[in-house]
């Protein structure tokens, strides 16, 4: 989607730092300076990948190698609708996936006996999954996968999740007040139950330059 990830992360880490400083002030009675940067926030967010690289050595990880080591698979149903499966590290997820697709015969397949072997034989697993999910609908498959506790989800466009987000209050749209009619933006990413900001979000626009009134 091309989101300004570093900008958002810097704001979040700055907020965390301010909260930590406020907590420290209650114990010490002293305030302190809090600072971060786009680079510092972005590298801190890469903690797992950076630690894996520094400890395991080798070339820097890429989006392709990350998908391989995390055992993330993108598949499509009979109509071409995409969804994703994340097997992560535990052997459990591989076994319940095989149950969901009716391939328990592969429990004893030496190519997939360990996580390391499954990573090494990723292409064979992708071929297996492509063939399995080519029959049936995404909705049907997701129900079967979830019933077996397989981490899976549909791959959505930017606007696909909005109806569900509105329903569960995950991040509903907020209407900007004092702005152009019909202008909308995303609501808050969290809800506080005991304070006024837990009410539906109504945002004010950024102040206009003096020349614009």
Secondary structure, 3 states (H helix, E strand, C coil): CCCCHHHHHHHHHHHHHHHHHHHHHHHHCCCCCCCCCHHHHHHHHCHHHHHHHHHHCCCCCCHHHHHHHCCEEEEECCCCCEEEEECCCCHHHHHHHHHHCCCHHHHHCHHHCCHHHHHHCHHHHHHHHHHHHCCCCHHHHHHHHHHCCCCEEECCCCCCCHHHHHHHCCCCEEEEECCCCCCEEECCCCCCCCCHHHCCCEEECCCCCHHHC
